[in-house]
Amino acid sequence: MHGRIEQHLAGNSIDVQNMDAKTRRKLADKRRMAFRRAIERHSEEQRLQRETYDFYWDEPGVSRH
């Protein structure tokens, strides 16, 4: 697991070798939560798009054809 953390942090110029385990875990948790929020945001956007699409086409006088 540390290899992935080091690879991710290497791009951010953070010296992982000098961090203790607690700090590495905190950074990994922070990254994991950001990823989770991005997935939730994407899912919510998809749901809203579907609802908007359905709402538009369910309006009286609007034809899908």
N, CA, C and O atoms as a DFTB+ gen file, in Angstrom:
260 C
 N C O
     1  1       0.822      -1.192       0.000
     2  2       0.000       0.000       0.000
     3  2       0.858       1.244       0.000
     4  3       0.512       2.234      -0.645
     5  1       1.957       1.213       0.703
     6  2       2.793       2.408       0.788
     7  2       3.332       2.811      -0.573
     8  3       3.573       3.993      -0.818
     9  1       3.525       1.841      -1.466
    10  2       4.014       2.163      -2.798
    11  2       3.060       3.077      -3.543
    12  3       3.481       4.019      -4.215
    13  1       1.766       2.791      -3.418
    14  2       0.775       3.641      -4.092
    15  2       0.741       5.027      -3.480
    16  3       0.637       6.024      -4.195
    17  1       0.828       5.093      -2.162
    18  2       0.833       6.395      -1.494
    19  2       2.058       7.183      -1.933
    20  3       1.961       8.370      -2.246
    21  1       3.201       6.524      -1.957
    22  2       4.436       7.198      -2.362
    23  2       4.351       7.682      -3.796
    24  3       4.803       8.785      -4.103
    25  1       3.775       6.868      -4.686
    26  2       3.637       7.283      -6.078
    27  2       2.742       8.501      -6.181
    28  3       3.057       9.444      -6.908
    29  1       1.626       8.494      -5.461
    30  2       0.703       9.622      -5.515
    31  2       1.357      10.877      -4.952
    32  3       1.241      11.957      -5.531
    33  1       2.035      10.735      -3.838
    34  2       2.627      11.891      -3.186
    35  2       3.889      12.372      -3.903
    36  3       4.279      13.531      -3.763
    37  1       4.516      11.497      -4.657
    38  2       5.725      11.904      -5.372
    39  2       5.411      13.027      -6.348
    40  3       6.229      13.924      -6.550
    41  1       4.245      12.983      -6.945
    42  2       3.840      14.032      -7.869
    43  2       3.571      15.342      -7.159
    44  3       3.561      16.397      -7.792
    45  1       3.353      15.292      -5.859
    46  2       3.083      16.491      -5.073
    47  2       4.314      16.965      -4.314
    48  3       4.208      17.849      -3.465
    49  1       5.462      16.401      -4.599
    50  2       6.733      16.780      -3.976
    51  2       6.695      16.669      -2.457
    52  3       7.197      17.548      -1.757
    53  1       6.106      15.600      -1.947
    54  2       6.086      15.347      -0.514
    55  2       7.025      14.178      -0.239
    56  3       6.941      13.145      -0.903
    57  1       7.903      14.334       0.721
    58  2       8.875      13.289       1.056
    59  2       8.231      12.282       1.995
    60  3       8.170      12.495       3.206
    61  1       7.753      11.185       1.426
    62  2       7.049      10.168       2.195
    63  2       8.012       9.425       3.116
    64  3       7.611       8.948       4.177
    65  1       9.261       9.325       2.721
    66  2      10.236       8.580       3.522
    67  2      10.395       9.164       4.918
    68  3      10.703       8.433       5.859
    69  1      10.190      10.459       5.066
    70  2      10.376      11.103       6.355
    71  2       9.090      11.198       7.178
    72  3       9.082      11.827       8.237
    73  1       8.004      10.581       6.704
    74  2       6.741      10.628       7.435
    75  2       6.602       9.394       8.307
    76  3       7.070       8.308       7.963
    77  1       5.951       9.584       9.438
    78  2       5.662       8.425      10.269
    79  2       4.403       7.732       9.756
    80  3       3.700       8.263       8.896
    81  1       4.129       6.563      10.283
    82  2       2.996       5.766       9.803
    83  2       1.673       6.505       9.980
    84  3       0.801       6.430       9.114
    85  1       1.522       7.207      11.077
    86  2       0.277       7.928      11.335
    87  2       0.031       8.995      10.274
    88  3      -1.091       9.146       9.790
    89  1       1.065       9.725       9.917
    90  2       0.948      10.772       8.903
    91  2       0.620      10.165       7.541
    92  3      -0.211      10.697       6.805
    93  1       1.274       9.047       7.206
    94  2       0.983       8.374       5.932
    95  2      -0.462       7.905       5.885
    96  3      -1.131       8.038       4.860
    97  1      -0.951       7.349       7.009
    98  2      -2.345       6.903       7.059
    99  2      -3.304       8.079       6.904
   100  3      -4.314       7.976       6.206
   101  1      -2.985       9.197       7.557
   102  2      -3.847      10.375       7.436
   103  2      -3.914      10.855       5.995
   104  3      -4.989      11.196       5.500
   105  1      -2.771      10.884       5.319
   106  2      -2.756      11.313       3.920
   107  2      -3.519      10.335       3.032
   108  3      -4.237      10.745       2.120
   109  1      -3.359       9.039       3.304
   110  2      -4.087       8.029       2.526
   111  2      -5.590       8.173       2.767
   112  3      -6.377       8.077       1.825
   113  1      -5.993       8.403       4.015
   114  2      -7.409       8.584       4.328
   115  2      -7.962       9.831       3.639
   116  3      -9.076       9.819       3.115
   117  1      -7.189      10.883       3.646
   118  2      -7.614      12.131       2.997
   119  2      -7.829      11.906       1.498
   120  3      -8.817      12.366       0.926
   121  1      -6.903      11.202       0.882
   122  2      -7.008      10.906      -0.546
   123  2      -8.213      10.012      -0.828
   124  3      -8.952      10.235      -1.787
   125  1      -8.404       8.997       0.019
   126  2      -9.522       8.071      -0.142
   127  2     -10.863       8.801      -0.002
   128  3     -11.792       8.541      -0.767
   129  1     -10.965       9.705       0.964
   130  2     -12.210      10.452       1.154
   131  2     -12.480      11.402      -0.021
   132  3     -13.631      11.579      -0.421
   133  1     -11.443      12.002      -0.563
   134  2     -11.619      12.874      -1.728
   135  2     -12.145      12.056      -2.912
   136  3     -13.023      12.502      -3.651
   137  1     -11.595      10.858      -3.075
   138  2     -12.038       9.979      -4.154
   139  2     -13.494       9.583      -3.937
   140  3     -14.290       9.580      -4.876
   141  1     -13.841       9.248      -2.693
   142  2     -15.211       8.865      -2.377
   143  2     -16.188      10.006      -2.644
   144  3     -17.271       9.786      -3.187
   145  1     -15.809      11.223      -2.263
   146  2     -16.678      12.377      -2.517
   147  2     -16.862      12.604      -4.010
   148  3     -17.952      12.963      -4.457
   149  1     -15.802      12.397      -4.780
   150  2     -15.907      12.566      -6.235
   151  2     -16.878      11.552      -6.827
   152  3     -17.657      11.888      -7.720
   153  1     -16.840      10.319      -6.339
   154  2     -17.767       9.289      -6.819
   155  2     -19.197       9.657      -6.449
   156  3     -20.103       9.550      -7.274
   157  1     -19.400      10.094      -5.200
   158  2     -20.740      10.487      -4.766
   159  2     -21.251      11.678      -5.569
   160  3     -22.424      11.714      -5.943
   161  1     -20.386      12.649      -5.837
   162  2     -20.776      13.828      -6.614
   163  2     -21.177      13.410      -8.025
   164  3     -22.175      13.893      -8.561
   165  1     -20.402      12.515      -8.622
   166  2     -20.707      12.032      -9.970
   167  2     -22.050      11.292      -9.985
   168  3     -22.866      11.496     -10.884
   169  1     -22.271      10.441      -8.993
   170  2     -23.537       9.699      -8.919
   171  2     -24.719      10.647      -8.773
   172  3     -25.756      10.457      -9.407
   173  1     -24.562      11.658      -7.944
   174  2     -25.634      12.631      -7.746
   175  2     -25.906      13.416      -9.031
   176  3     -27.063      13.665      -9.368
   177  1     -24.861      13.804      -9.744
   178  2     -25.038      14.520     -11.009
   179  2     -25.766      13.647     -12.026
   180  3     -26.641      14.124     -12.749
   181  1     -25.403      12.366     -12.080
   182  2     -26.075      11.450     -13.006
   183  2     -27.552      11.323     -12.656
   184  3     -28.401      11.346     -13.547
   185  1     -27.872      11.190     -11.363
   186  2     -29.255      11.067     -10.916
   187  2     -30.050      12.320     -11.294
   188  3     -31.174      12.223     -11.788
   189  1     -29.465      13.482     -11.061
   190  2     -30.152      14.733     -11.391
   191  2     -30.373      14.873     -12.893
   192  3     -31.416      15.364     -13.326
   193  1     -29.400      14.445     -13.685
   194  2     -29.564      14.503     -15.139
   195  2     -30.713      13.604     -15.591
   196  3     -31.510      13.988     -16.447
   197  1     -30.794      12.400     -15.007
   198  2     -31.893      11.489     -15.365
   199  2     -33.240      12.095     -14.971
   200  3     -34.195      12.047     -15.747
   201  1     -33.315      12.664     -13.768
   202  2     -34.569      13.272     -13.323
   203  2     -34.953      14.457     -14.204
   204  3     -36.122      14.618     -14.555
   205  1     -33.986      15.274     -14.558
   206  2     -34.255      16.437     -15.410
   207  2     -34.727      15.980     -16.781
   208  3     -35.677      16.536     -17.332
   209  1     -34.075      14.980     -17.326
   210  2     -34.457      14.457     -18.633
   211  2     -35.890      13.930     -18.585
   212  3     -36.699      14.256     -19.454
   213  1     -36.208      13.117     -17.573
   214  2     -37.555      12.564     -17.443
   215  2     -38.586      13.665     -17.238
   216  3     -39.671      13.625     -17.817
   217  1     -38.241      14.651     -16.410
   218  2     -39.168      15.757     -16.145
   219  2     -39.473      16.520     -17.431
   220  3     -40.627      16.854     -17.702
   221  1     -38.438      16.792     -18.219
   222  2     -38.621      17.528     -19.470
   223  2     -39.557      16.765     -20.402
   224  3     -40.489      17.348     -20.955
   225  1     -39.320      15.484     -20.577
   226  2     -40.105      14.709     -21.533
   227  2     -41.489      14.376     -21.010
   228  3     -42.359      13.999     -21.795
   229  1     -41.723      14.503     -19.713
   230  2     -43.051      14.245     -19.157
   231  2     -43.950      15.475     -19.205
   232  3     -45.124      15.391     -18.845
   233  1     -43.423      16.613     -19.643
   234  2     -44.228      17.843     -19.759
   235  2     -45.283      17.656     -20.843
   236  3     -45.013      17.052     -21.881
   237  1     -46.472      18.170     -20.603
   238  2     -47.521      18.097     -21.635
   239  2     -47.098      18.828     -22.903
   240  3     -46.516      19.910     -22.834
   241  1     -47.382      18.259     -24.022
   242  2     -47.083      18.900     -25.297
   243  2     -45.686      18.665     -25.811
   244  3     -45.356      19.124     -26.905
   245  1     -44.842      17.958     -25.055
   246  2     -43.486      17.669     -25.503
   247  2     -43.469      16.251     -26.039
   248  3     -43.861      15.306     -25.354
   249  1     -43.007      16.117     -27.273
   250  2     -42.965      14.801     -27.901
   251  2     -41.533      14.305     -27.975
   252  3     -40.624      15.071     -28.297
   253  1     -41.328      13.043     -27.681
   254  2     -39.984      12.451     -27.758
   255  2     -39.590      12.131     -29.201
   256  3     -38.433      11.815     -29.476
   257  1     -40.541      12.213     -30.106
   258  2     -40.257      11.835     -31.496
   259  2     -40.036      13.041     -32.356
   260  3     -39.785      12.908     -33.554
